[in-house]
Amino acid sequence: MAVIVDRAPRSAEDVWQVARWVFVWLLRQASAECGSASDMRQVFEQAIALDGLHLHLLRPDEARASRHLLLRVASAGAAGELPPVEVEGRVLDDRSQLQFRDAVRELIGFLSSGEEG
């Protein structure tokens, strides 16, 4: 399992917990979207290595950029606009592709609620 935490957690609702393969695929897609923003690539690579992205521990500009990139990639994923999810070079089955889309829809809600508060 891996997590994204938007703010200092007080309850389980403050943490998006997901299968590691979903987390890794999502963050690799976000990293690819960074273009020449190598600082953001490093944020995502560190999060993959640590199985967690704690937005509240990043500099405010990094947290905003991470949230923006994650929302953009998650929206594309929820709409089925990303390449098929692969794990260790193997394209996952249709059921797993649907699990990924469901997970990123949850992430959109999670990050969107964090922007309000």
Backbone as CSV, one residue per row, in Angstrom:
resi,resn,N_x,N_y,N_z,CA_x,CA_y,CA_z,C_x,C_y,C_z
1,MET,0.836,-1.180,0.000,0.000,0.000,0.000,0.885,1.249,0.000
2,ALA,0.293,2.316,-0.531,0.972,3.603,-0.566,-0.073,4.678,-0.264
3,VAL,0.403,5.859,0.089,-0.516,6.907,0.522,-0.182,8.262,-0.085
4,ILE,-1.223,9.085,-0.177,-1.052,10.518,-0.407,-1.763,11.193,0.751
5,VAL,-1.045,12.114,1.384,-1.582,12.851,2.520,-1.566,14.328,2.138
6,ASP,-2.728,14.961,2.218,-2.833,16.363,1.805,-2.493,17.322,2.935
7,ARG,-2.883,16.966,4.145,-2.590,17.800,5.321,-2.326,16.862,6.494
8,ALA,-1.787,17.379,7.563,-1.478,16.542,8.725,-2.707,15.698,9.084
9,PRO,-2.586,14.380,9.027,-3.755,13.527,9.216,-4.261,13.512,10.657
10,ARG,-5.583,13.618,10.760,-6.248,13.491,12.050,-7.130,12.249,12.071
11,SER,-7.464,11.752,10.877,-8.285,10.550,10.779,-7.985,9.854,9.452
12,ALA,-8.589,8.699,9.242,-8.370,7.936,8.011,-8.823,8.719,6.780
13,GLU,-9.793,9.630,6.947,-10.263,10.428,5.808,-9.217,11.413,5.307
14,ASP,-8.196,11.662,6.096,-7.145,12.603,5.707,-6.026,11.934,4.901
15,VAL,-6.203,10.655,4.604,-5.176,9.874,3.903,-5.831,9.122,2.745
16,TRP,-5.252,9.250,1.549,-5.686,8.444,0.410,-4.745,7.255,0.363
17,GLN,-5.259,6.077,0.674,-4.453,4.858,0.702,-4.875,3.988,-0.469
18,VAL,-3.880,3.466,-1.173,-4.165,2.748,-2.416,-3.108,1.680,-2.645
19,ALA,-3.428,0.729,-3.492,-2.453,-0.299,-3.871,-1.221,0.377,-4.469
20,ARG,-0.072,-0.182,-4.180,1.180,0.435,-4.630,1.240,0.581,-6.148
21,TRP,0.738,-0.409,-6.878,0.816,-0.338,-8.345,0.026,0.856,-8.890
22,VAL,-1.098,1.204,-8.257,-1.876,2.375,-8.661,-1.058,3.642,-8.391
23,PHE,-0.508,3.730,-7.195,0.295,4.881,-6.769,1.478,5.099,-7.704
24,VAL,2.215,4.039,-7.972,3.417,4.148,-8.809,3.050,4.586,-10.227
25,TRP,2.033,3.959,-10.807,1.637,4.307,-12.177,1.195,5.771,-12.243
26,LEU,0.385,6.191,-11.281,-0.100,7.564,-11.245,1.065,8.558,-11.120
27,LEU,1.967,8.311,-10.187,3.080,9.242,-9.992,4.056,9.225,-11.157
28,ARG,4.232,8.100,-11.800,5.105,8.077,-12.992,4.475,8.875,-14.128
29,GLN,3.156,8.788,-14.257,2.478,9.592,-15.272,2.601,11.076,-14.935
30,ALA,2.440,11.423,-13.672,2.580,12.822,-13.242,4.006,13.312,-13.480
31,SER,4.972,12.465,-13.198,6.369,12.821,-13.405,6.639,13.098,-14.886
32,ALA,6.053,12.296,-15.755,6.227,12.494,-17.199,5.614,13.816,-17.660
33,GLU,4.583,14.280,-16.957,3.924,15.546,-17.285,4.734,16.770,-16.869
34,CYS,5.755,16.561,-16.046,6.507,17.681,-15.477,7.301,18.455,-16.509
35,GLY,7.601,17.844,-17.621,8.427,18.524,-18.600,9.811,18.774,-18.029
36,SER,10.251,20.014,-18.084,11.602,20.322,-17.626,11.657,20.657,-16.134
37,ALA,10.549,20.520,-15.431,10.502,20.836,-13.995,11.124,19.687,-13.197
38,SER,12.433,19.630,-13.201,13.128,18.509,-12.568,12.879,18.434,-11.065
39,ASP,12.625,19.576,-10.417,12.316,19.548,-8.991,11.072,18.721,-8.728
40,MET,10.069,18.860,-9.573,8.832,18.099,-9.398,9.058,16.622,-9.687
41,ARG,9.853,16.329,-10.677,10.180,14.922,-10.940,10.795,14.291,-9.712
42,GLN,11.684,15.013,-9.065,12.344,14.502,-7.873,11.329,14.274,-6.742
43,VAL,10.377,15.175,-6.587,9.324,15.006,-5.570,8.587,13.688,-5.811
44,PHE,8.201,13.431,-7.069,7.448,12.217,-7.376,8.307,10.967,-7.230
45,GLU,9.555,11.031,-7.639,10.434,9.859,-7.502,10.680,9.530,-6.027
46,GLN,10.868,10.548,-5.207,11.042,10.304,-3.771,9.781,9.694,-3.173
47,ALA,8.624,10.187,-3.594,7.360,9.651,-3.084,7.202,8.181,-3.462
48,ILE,7.583,7.825,-4.679,7.519,6.424,-5.099,8.436,5.580,-4.227
49,ALA,9.645,6.061,-4.000,10.611,5.312,-3.190,10.128,5.129,-1.754
50,LEU,9.375,6.107,-1.246,8.918,6.072,0.144,7.496,5.532,0.303
51,ASP,6.856,5.178,-0.819,5.460,4.718,-0.796,4.527,5.743,-0.182
52,GLY,4.849,7.016,-0.338,3.972,8.041,0.204,4.346,9.428,-0.262
53,LEU,3.318,10.226,-0.521,3.501,11.627,-0.875,2.756,12.447,0.173
54,HIS,3.499,13.208,0.952,2.934,14.018,2.028,2.979,15.478,1.596
55,LEU,1.897,15.917,0.986,1.855,17.265,0.428,2.072,18.341,1.480
56,HIS,1.600,18.106,2.682,1.723,19.110,3.746,3.161,19.286,4.230
57,LEU,4.051,18.370,3.847,5.453,18.484,4.242,6.327,19.124,3.162
58,LEU,5.744,19.375,1.999,6.479,20.007,0.903,6.434,21.527,1.053
59,ARG,7.322,22.194,0.340,7.224,23.650,0.249,5.866,23.982,-0.378
60,PRO,5.255,25.093,-0.022,3.925,25.423,-0.554,3.839,25.396,-2.086
61,ASP,4.877,25.899,-2.770,4.853,25.894,-4.234,4.925,24.472,-4.788
62,GLU,5.706,23.600,-4.141,5.781,22.199,-4.571,4.460,21.480,-4.311
63,ALA,3.844,21.759,-3.179,2.562,21.129,-2.855,1.491,21.529,-3.867
64,ARG,1.427,22.823,-4.205,0.451,23.302,-5.193,0.699,22.661,-6.553
65,ALA,1.956,22.641,-6.978,2.294,22.057,-8.278,1.993,20.560,-8.290
66,SER,2.316,19.861,-7.205,2.036,18.423,-7.117,0.541,18.164,-7.194
67,ARG,-0.218,18.920,-6.418,-1.673,18.760,-6.406,-2.239,19.004,-7.805
68,HIS,-1.776,20.074,-8.460,-2.254,20.407,-9.805,-1.940,19.277,-10.790
69,LEU,-0.708,18.804,-10.774,-0.313,17.721,-11.682,-1.091,16.445,-11.391
70,LEU,-1.244,16.100,-10.125,-1.984,14.891,-9.765,-3.440,14.982,-10.191
71,LEU,-4.057,16.132,-9.995,-5.447,16.299,-10.426,-5.580,16.183,-11.937
72,ARG,-4.632,16.767,-12.661,-4.683,16.687,-14.129,-4.520,15.246,-14.606
73,VAL,-3.548,14.540,-14.038,-3.306,13.152,-14.457,-4.447,12.247,-14.000
74,ALA,-4.936,12.462,-12.782,-6.047,11.646,-12.282,-7.291,11.862,-13.133
75,SER,-7.552,13.085,-13.541,-8.711,13.362,-14.394,-8.589,12.647,-15.732
76,ALA,-7.395,12.676,-16.297,-7.166,11.950,-17.552,-7.324,10.449,-17.334
77,GLY,-6.822,9.955,-16.207,-6.953,8.529,-15.902,-8.394,8.110,-15.700
78,ALA,-9.160,8.922,-14.996,-10.571,8.618,-14.749,-11.362,8.594,-16.048
79,ALA,-10.949,9.414,-17.013,-11.617,9.471,-18.306,-11.101,8.403,-19.275
80,GLY,-10.126,7.603,-18.843,-9.561,6.570,-19.714,-8.634,7.124,-20.777
81,GLU,-8.065,8.301,-20.522,-7.218,8.969,-21.517,-5.728,8.699,-21.338
82,LEU,-5.340,7.946,-20.314,-3.933,7.593,-20.123,-3.642,6.272,-20.825
83,PRO,-2.376,5.994,-21.081,-2.042,4.678,-21.620,-2.497,3.594,-20.634
84,PRO,-2.721,2.374,-21.124,-3.107,1.292,-20.209,-2.066,1.112,-19.098
85,VAL,-2.551,0.824,-17.898,-1.674,0.640,-16.746,-0.823,-0.611,-16.959
86,GLU,0.472,-0.453,-16.697,1.420,-1.565,-16.795,2.119,-1.742,-15.459
87,VAL,2.396,-2.983,-15.126,3.198,-3.313,-13.953,4.273,-4.280,-14.415
88,GLU,5.526,-3.892,-14.202,6.673,-4.693,-14.608,6.594,-5.107,-16.084
89,GLY,6.210,-4.138,-16.929,6.177,-4.361,-18.365,4.966,-5.134,-18.864
90,ARG,4.031,-5.457,-17.992,2.845,-6.228,-18.390,1.617,-5.337,-18.272
91,VAL,0.868,-5.224,-19.379,-0.378,-4.453,-19.352,-1.387,-5.227,-18.513
92,LEU,-1.997,-4.540,-17.571,-2.957,-5.188,-16.676,-4.287,-5.437,-17.375
93,ASP,-5.039,-6.393,-16.835,-6.324,-6.777,-17.422,-7.369,-5.666,-17.257
94,ASP,-8.514,-5.843,-17.923,-9.571,-4.834,-17.907,-10.058,-4.527,-16.493
95,ARG,-10.184,-5.547,-15.659,-10.635,-5.347,-14.282,-9.680,-4.422,-13.526
96,SER,-8.387,-4.626,-13.709,-7.389,-3.777,-13.054,-7.410,-2.360,-13.614
97,GLN,-7.658,-2.225,-14.916,-7.765,-0.888,-15.513,-8.937,-0.135,-14.877
98,LEU,-10.055,-0.846,-14.645,-11.208,-0.225,-13.989,-10.892,0.126,-12.533
99,GLN,-10.149,-0.734,-11.854,-9.738,-0.441,-10.475,-8.907,0.832,-10.436
100,PHE,-8.021,0.996,-11.404,-7.204,2.207,-11.469,-8.096,3.432,-11.649
101,ARG,-9.046,3.363,-12.588,-9.932,4.507,-12.825,-10.751,4.855,-11.582
102,ASP,-11.240,3.822,-10.898,-11.990,4.062,-9.660,-11.107,4.737,-8.600
103,ALA,-9.873,4.264,-8.484,-8.948,4.818,-7.484,-8.632,6.279,-7.775
104,VAL,-8.415,6.619,-9.043,-8.085,8.015,-9.342,-9.300,8.918,-9.196
105,ARG,-10.498,8.381,-9.401,-11.708,9.174,-9.121,-11.767,9.514,-7.637
106,GLU,-11.430,8.546,-6.796,-11.379,8.802,-5.353,-10.328,9.867,-5.035
107,LEU,-9.190,9.790,-5.702,-8.126,10.777,-5.472,-8.594,12.178,-5.873
108,ILE,-9.323,12.287,-6.960,-9.833,13.601,-7.388,-10.698,14.195,-6.275
109,GLY,-11.591,13.387,-5.715,-12.430,13.867,-4.625,-11.618,14.235,-3.396
110,PHE,-10.628,13.400,-3.103,-9.769,13.627,-1.943,-9.000,14.946,-2.074
111,LEU,-8.345,15.144,-3.216,-7.554,16.363,-3.402,-8.443,17.594,-3.549
112,SER,-9.588,17.446,-4.159,-10.505,18.567,-4.326,-11.055,19.033,-2.978
113,SER,-11.334,18.096,-2.100,-11.821,18.478,-0.758,-10.711,19.162,0.046
114,GLY,-9.473,18.777,-0.198,-8.344,19.414,0.478,-8.136,20.843,0.035
115,GLU,-8.481,21.144,-1.223,-8.337,22.515,-1.726,-9.339,23.448,-1.057
116,GLU,-10.499,22.896,-0.694,-11.545,23.712,-0.075,-11.187,24.077,1.347
117,GLY,-10.516,23.118,2.060,-10.258,23.346,3.470,-8.971,23.912,3.691
